[in-house]
């Protein structure tokens, strides 16, 4: 990667890149994200198919039991991973844009492609993290232990993520023109700060959840072994995105002629590598840490502690305040998510 810096920041000195983009580095990450995309689709589909075979037996048990079992349709669990898959594909296309720029760094189309897509891909990863956490808490009967109301917890974080995505996408497009480059940079910076704020709150939410679950265990959560390791994966991936977003925010605050924007290696060290590490961690741990396995453990636990489940209505039910197994568990209503 050849780096050249510029010392002015006026329109007459506007450049799409302040270095010569490395085609080799871009091609490397095209290959890596292509492998990740295929691997994630295969592994998640395999887990989903295995889980689908058990769904019918759960429905029969739920129909014949005095109280309904809590479980999701497989499509809803699979759907939580869709943004992760799309994010990998978006990264792949973004690096195709950078590879083209390596041949012609003045070409506007490839610049916009890589600028926008590499900015928004982490927001898609974030959406998967938010949805997996919400579904996990629901299956553990532990929504009341989250920092926000259970019914709106996932929605609030996803809406914040979407707002961040649109701000960064719009700003990335505006940066391709000298006249609107400054406005675009400010919009991207604002979008990154929105992402940082929501991620900071989400990480606090996750650690608070761990603390509260430890202090207020319930009979379902105590019989589910996989949720702690999955939650640790979510936390690690959250920190990877947070660090990346902070560095990118500093980049745009410095401006187009800033040190970070003028040196390509910052992009690969603080964006490409962390985001690829996120996909590798997700793939490597899918066999043991996936939402399908947590659902299976949750349903088995519900069947085991069936007498503790007290019906409320046709679709709602609560955990009874059983002294030995629900100590500290706050009684509340829940909905079936089928």
KOLBAKE-631875 format. One record per residue (C-alpha): z, y, x; residue number from 1; residue in one letter. Coordinates in nm, 4 decimals. Layout:
BEGIN
z,y,x,i,aa
Z,Y,X,NUM,A
...
This chain:
BEGIN
z,y,x,i,aa
0.0000,0.0000,0.0000,1,X
-0.1046,0.3302,0.1565,2,X
0.1159,0.6245,0.0598,3,X
0.0130,0.9884,0.0782,4,X
0.2278,1.2714,-0.0466,5,X
0.1391,1.6069,-0.1937,6,X
0.3383,1.9261,-0.1736,7,X
0.2226,2.1202,-0.4755,8,X
0.2547,2.0624,-0.8435,9,X
0.0021,2.2970,-1.0053,10,X
-0.2979,2.2040,-1.2180,11,X
-0.5444,2.2608,-0.9332,12,X
-0.3700,1.9870,-0.7369,13,X
-0.3454,1.7419,-1.0279,14,X
-0.4114,1.3812,-0.9295,15,X
-0.3842,1.0603,-1.1284,16,X
-0.2379,0.8845,-0.8243,17,X
-0.0812,1.0391,-0.5148,18,X
-0.1491,0.7245,-0.3155,19,X
-0.4186,0.4608,-0.2966,20,X
-0.3207,0.1902,-0.5516,21,X
-0.2951,-0.1537,-0.3962,22,X
-0.5369,-0.3962,-0.5569,23,X
-0.3717,-0.6925,-0.3853,24,X
-0.0261,-0.6143,-0.5246,25,X
-0.1699,-0.5630,-0.8725,26,X
-0.3571,-0.8947,-0.8606,27,X
-0.0395,-1.0723,-0.7481,28,X
0.1487,-0.9501,-1.0558,29,X
-0.1474,-1.0281,-1.2817,30,X
-0.1151,-1.3900,-1.1695,31,X
0.2655,-1.3923,-1.1961,32,X
0.2780,-1.2462,-1.5472,33,X
-0.0074,-1.4725,-1.6599,34,X
0.1976,-1.7743,-1.5494,35,X
0.5083,-1.6347,-1.7205,36,X
0.3199,-1.5717,-2.0454,37,X
0.1883,-1.9280,-2.0637,38,X
0.5208,-2.0820,-1.9572,39,X
0.7236,-1.8891,-2.2154,40,X
0.4862,-1.9812,-2.4982,41,X
0.4948,-2.3508,-2.4017,42,X
0.8715,-2.3738,-2.3524,43,X
0.9668,-2.1810,-2.6660,44,X
0.7144,-2.3710,-2.8793,45,X
0.8537,-2.6999,-2.7485,46,X
1.2110,-2.5974,-2.8369,47,X
1.0996,-2.4750,-3.1788,48,X
0.9233,-2.8028,-3.2614,49,X
1.2313,-3.0046,-3.1685,50,X
1.4501,-2.7791,-3.3806,51,X
1.2116,-2.8003,-3.6759,52,X
1.2595,-3.1762,-3.6969,53,X
1.6304,-3.1234,-3.7642,54,X
1.5830,-2.8521,-4.0249,55,X
1.5100,-3.0903,-4.3145,56,X
1.8303,-3.2874,-4.2630,57,X
2.0297,-2.9634,-4.2561,58,X
1.8710,-2.8531,-4.5825,59,X
1.9624,-3.1839,-4.7464,60,X
2.3222,-3.1541,-4.6288,61,X
2.3347,-2.7923,-4.7411,62,X
2.1945,-2.8762,-5.0862,63,X
2.4461,-3.1570,-5.1401,64,X
2.7499,-2.9806,-4.9961,65,X
2.9972,-2.7673,-5.1859,66,X
2.9198,-2.4802,-4.9521,67,X
2.5858,-2.3841,-4.7984,68,X
2.5321,-2.4245,-4.4266,69,X
2.4383,-2.1163,-4.2325,70,X
2.1135,-2.1470,-4.0396,71,X
1.7866,-1.9610,-3.9856,72,X
1.4344,-2.0733,-4.0537,73,X
1.2747,-2.1815,-3.7268,74,X
1.0106,-1.9098,-3.7656,75,X
1.2817,-1.6440,-3.7622,76,X
1.4342,-1.7813,-3.4435,77,X
1.0915,-1.8128,-3.2816,78,X
1.0151,-1.4594,-3.3953,79,X
1.2984,-1.3248,-3.1812,80,X
1.1036,-1.4368,-2.8728,81,X
0.7708,-1.2850,-2.9821,82,X
0.8388,-0.9412,-2.8248,83,X
0.9186,-1.1155,-2.4944,84,X
0.5853,-1.2984,-2.5064,85,X
0.3958,-0.9822,-2.6024,86,X
0.5776,-0.7920,-2.3268,87,X
0.4525,-1.0387,-2.0640,88,X
0.0966,-1.0032,-2.1925,89,X
0.1291,-0.6231,-2.1962,90,X
0.2482,-0.6304,-1.8328,91,X
-0.0459,-0.8540,-1.7446,92,X
-0.2964,-0.6100,-1.8973,93,X
-0.1183,-0.3166,-1.7344,94,X
-0.1617,-0.4670,-1.3890,95,X
-0.5267,-0.5350,-1.4644,96,X
-0.5522,-0.1581,-1.5091,97,X
-0.3844,-0.1028,-1.1724,98,X
-0.6182,-0.3536,-1.0060,99,X
-0.9170,-0.1608,-1.1409,100,X
-0.7591,0.1623,-1.0172,101,X
-0.7394,0.0038,-0.6735,102,X
-1.1187,0.0124,-0.6742,103,X
-1.1521,0.3559,-0.8367,104,X
-0.8352,0.5635,-0.8535,105,X
-1.0141,0.8485,-1.0332,106,X
-1.1105,0.6325,-1.3334,107,X
-0.9217,0.7649,-1.6368,108,X
-0.9266,0.4529,-1.8588,109,X
-0.7546,0.2135,-1.6166,110,X
-0.4960,0.4821,-1.5322,111,X
-0.4024,0.5315,-1.8977,112,X
-0.3975,0.1533,-1.9480,113,X
-0.1513,0.0859,-1.6672,114,X
0.0548,0.3994,-1.7275,115,X
0.1197,0.3305,-2.0958,116,X
0.1485,-0.0491,-2.0855,117,X
0.3826,-0.0712,-1.7867,118,X
0.6063,0.1898,-1.9496,119,X
0.6366,0.0167,-2.2876,120,X
0.6619,-0.3496,-2.1786,121,X
1.0394,-0.3333,-2.1089,122,X
1.1007,-0.1969,-2.4598,123,X
0.9488,-0.5192,-2.5929,124,X
1.1807,-0.7254,-2.3732,125,X
1.4679,-0.5164,-2.5078,126,X
1.3698,-0.6023,-2.8663,127,X
1.4032,-0.9741,-2.7891,128,X
1.7448,-0.9159,-2.6309,129,X
1.8672,-0.7232,-2.9365,130,X
1.7406,-0.9823,-3.1851,131,X
1.8758,-1.2814,-2.9942,132,X
2.2183,-1.1201,-2.9712,133,X
2.2238,-1.0446,-3.3443,134,X
2.1172,-1.3966,-3.4420,135,X
2.3673,-1.5487,-3.1996,136,X
2.6558,-1.3453,-3.3440,137,X
2.5530,-1.4469,-3.6966,138,X
2.5445,-1.8168,-3.6104,139,X
2.8878,-1.7866,-3.4487,140,X
3.0323,-1.6263,-3.7649,141,X
3.1332,-1.3339,-3.5436,142,X
2.9384,-1.0299,-3.6673,143,X
3.2600,-0.8453,-3.7492,144,X
3.3441,-0.8441,-3.3778,145,X
3.0467,-0.6238,-3.2873,146,X
3.0722,-0.2516,-3.2270,147,X
2.8546,-0.1658,-3.5274,148,X
2.8473,-0.2958,-3.8849,149,X
2.7011,-0.6467,-3.8780,150,X
2.4303,-0.5749,-4.1334,151,X
2.2901,-0.2850,-3.9301,152,X
2.3703,-0.3855,-3.5718,153,X
2.0331,-0.5352,-3.4755,154,X
1.8403,-0.2856,-3.6901,155,X
1.9962,0.0175,-3.5196,156,X
1.9209,-0.1088,-3.1686,157,X
1.5654,-0.2147,-3.2570,158,X
1.4934,0.1230,-3.4220,159,X
1.6183,0.2982,-3.1085,160,X
1.3946,0.0697,-2.9044,161,X
1.0923,0.1504,-3.1220,162,X
1.1588,0.5249,-3.0909,163,X
1.1742,0.4874,-2.7131,164,X
0.8526,0.2828,-2.7136,165,X
0.6506,0.5410,-2.9081,166,X
0.7813,0.8305,-2.6986,167,X
0.6909,0.6564,-2.3735,168,X
0.3521,0.5419,-2.5025,169,X
0.2591,0.8910,-2.6239,170,X
0.3850,1.0512,-2.3047,171,X
0.2003,0.8023,-2.0873,172,X
-0.1261,0.8900,-2.2600,173,X
-0.0689,1.2648,-2.2234,174,X
-0.0109,1.2324,-1.8495,175,X
-0.3783,1.1525,-1.7938,176,X
-0.4750,1.5189,-1.8415,177,X
-0.3792,1.8103,-1.6173,178,X
-0.3218,2.0340,-1.9209,179,X
-0.0795,1.7954,-2.0901,180,X
0.0612,1.6105,-1.7879,181,X
0.3872,1.8072,-1.7831,182,X
0.4440,1.7588,-2.1572,183,X
0.3648,1.3902,-2.1214,184,X
0.6093,1.3533,-1.8348,185,X
0.8843,1.5254,-2.0361,186,X
0.8161,1.2986,-2.3342,187,X
0.8312,0.9863,-2.1179,188,X
1.1556,1.1088,-1.9614,189,X
1.3061,1.1659,-2.3060,190,X
1.1936,0.8186,-2.4145,191,X
1.3510,0.6633,-2.1060,192,X
1.6795,0.8424,-2.1731,193,X
1.6748,0.7140,-2.5319,194,X
1.6274,0.3643,-2.3913,195,X
1.9074,0.4135,-2.1365,196,X
2.1459,0.5436,-2.4047,197,X
2.0827,0.2529,-2.6409,198,X
2.1018,-0.0005,-2.3596,199,X
2.4268,0.1472,-2.2356,200,X
2.5720,0.1190,-2.5857,201,X
2.4348,-0.2333,-2.6218,202,X
2.5903,-0.3513,-2.2941,203,X
2.9248,-0.2079,-2.4066,204,X
2.8734,-0.3944,-2.7350,205,X
2.8119,-0.7220,-2.5509,206,X
3.1195,-0.6960,-2.3297,207,X
3.3336,-0.5893,-2.6253,208,X
3.1996,-0.8882,-2.8183,209,X
3.2996,-1.1268,-2.5371,210,X
3.6477,-0.9741,-2.5230,211,X
3.7002,-0.9886,-2.8993,212,X
3.5713,-1.3443,-2.9328,213,X
3.8180,-1.4482,-2.6641,214,X
4.1030,-1.2774,-2.8474,215,X
3.9957,-1.3785,-3.1991,216,X
3.8326,-1.7238,-3.1825,217,X
3.7046,-1.9032,-3.4911,218,X
3.6364,-2.2756,-3.5499,219,X
3.2581,-2.2347,-3.5347,220,X
3.2416,-2.0308,-3.2153,221,X
3.4950,-2.2530,-3.0411,222,X
3.2685,-2.5555,-3.0990,223,X
2.9549,-2.3831,-2.9650,224,X
2.9273,-2.4215,-2.5886,225,X
2.5900,-2.2580,-2.5202,226,X
2.6475,-1.9056,-2.6479,227,X
2.8377,-1.7835,-2.3398,228,X
2.5584,-1.8755,-2.0998,229,X
2.2926,-1.7273,-2.3299,230,X
2.4948,-1.4086,-2.3604,231,X
2.5217,-1.3909,-1.9804,232,X
2.1417,-1.4148,-1.9564,233,X
2.1116,-1.1307,-2.2090,234,X
2.3559,-0.9176,-2.0084,235,X
2.1766,-0.9787,-1.6759,236,X
1.8393,-0.8987,-1.8329,237,X
1.9874,-0.5877,-1.9937,238,X
2.1047,-0.4608,-1.6548,239,X
1.7600,-0.5283,-1.5046,240,X
1.5969,-0.3118,-1.7713,241,X
1.8680,-0.0463,-1.7421,242,X
1.8267,-0.0132,-1.3632,243,X
1.4504,-0.0005,-1.3981,244,X
1.4702,0.2684,-1.6681,245,X
1.7085,0.4839,-1.4629,246,X
1.4748,0.4773,-1.1604,247,X
1.1709,0.5548,-1.3766,248,X
1.3586,0.8436,-1.5408,249,X
1.4417,0.9867,-1.1963,250,X
1.0742,0.9494,-1.1053,251,X
0.9607,1.1646,-1.3968,252,X
1.2398,1.4180,-1.3453,253,X
1.1224,1.4637,-0.9838,254,X
0.7705,1.5360,-1.1071,255,X
0.4240,1.4222,-1.0064,256,X
0.4698,1.5281,-0.6457,257,X
0.8177,1.3771,-0.6176,258,X
0.9063,1.1153,-0.3606,259,X
0.9113,0.8219,-0.6045,260,X
0.5829,0.9153,-0.7749,261,X
0.4198,0.9556,-0.4341,262,X
0.5165,0.6117,-0.3041,263,X
0.3768,0.3055,-0.4784,264,X
0.6356,0.0627,-0.3423,265,X
0.8989,0.2163,-0.5709,266,X
0.7018,0.0946,-0.8733,267,X
0.6869,-0.2607,-0.7430,268,X
1.0465,-0.2775,-0.6180,269,X
1.2159,-0.1087,-0.9155,270,X
0.9784,-0.1959,-1.2016,271,X
0.7511,-0.4906,-1.1259,272,X
1.0081,-0.7124,-0.9524,273,X
1.2972,-0.6570,-1.2007,274,X
1.0716,-0.7160,-1.5004,275,X
0.9209,-1.0272,-1.3475,276,X
1.2723,-1.1474,-1.2583,277,X
1.3638,-1.1001,-1.6252,278,X
1.0832,-1.3336,-1.7337,279,X
1.1739,-1.5910,-1.4661,280,X
1.5409,-1.5888,-1.5699,281,X
1.4403,-1.6279,-1.9340,282,X
1.2093,-1.9206,-1.8581,283,X
1.4440,-2.0943,-1.6126,284,X
1.7341,-2.0918,-1.8580,285,X
1.5435,-2.1743,-2.1774,286,X
1.6266,-2.5446,-2.1543,287,X
2.0016,-2.4794,-2.1785,288,X
2.0312,-2.1238,-2.3118,289,X
1.8190,-2.0776,-2.6209,290,X
1.8908,-1.9695,-2.9753,291,X
1.7656,-2.3020,-3.1170,292,X
2.0382,-2.4902,-2.9323,293,X
2.3045,-2.2461,-3.0479,294,X
2.1891,-2.2930,-3.4067,295,X
2.2166,-2.6721,-3.3693,296,X
2.5683,-2.6409,-3.2284,297,X
2.6637,-2.3992,-3.5052,298,X
2.5379,-2.6271,-3.7833,299,X
2.7142,-2.9292,-3.6326,300,X
3.0335,-2.7239,-3.6141,301,X
2.9943,-2.6131,-3.9759,302,X
2.9548,-2.9748,-4.0868,303,X
3.2641,-3.0702,-3.8863,304,X
3.4835,-2.7939,-4.0312,305,X
3.3288,-2.8115,-4.3777,306,X
3.6623,-2.7985,-4.5653,307,X
3.7274,-2.4585,-4.4097,308,X
3.4186,-2.3128,-4.5756,309,X
3.5091,-2.1659,-4.9120,310,X
3.2287,-2.0791,-5.1594,311,X
3.2119,-1.7234,-5.2899,312,X
2.8947,-1.7262,-5.4954,313,X
2.5545,-1.8880,-5.5129,314,X
2.4489,-1.7611,-5.1697,315,X
2.7639,-1.6168,-5.0115,316,X
3.0621,-1.7889,-4.8572,317,X
3.3565,-1.7210,-4.6278,318,X
3.5684,-1.9024,-4.3746,319,X
3.9112,-1.9667,-4.5183,320,X
4.2100,-1.8405,-4.3247,321,X
4.3091,-2.1805,-4.1868,322,X
4.6189,-2.1368,-3.9707,323,X
4.5353,-2.3763,-3.6895,324,X
4.1641,-2.3144,-3.6461,325,X
4.0939,-1.9630,-3.7708,326,X
4.3830,-1.7756,-3.6202,327,X
4.2894,-1.4110,-3.5935,328,X
3.9630,-1.4584,-3.7810,329,X
3.9053,-1.1781,-4.0247,330,X
3.7962,-1.3052,-4.3648,331,X
3.4661,-1.1549,-4.4781,332,X
3.1517,-1.2413,-4.6695,333,X
2.8293,-1.3630,-4.5161,334,X
2.4718,-1.4067,-4.6323,335,X
2.2487,-1.7065,-4.5894,336,X
1.9527,-1.6228,-4.3660,337,X
1.7015,-1.8769,-4.4913,338,X
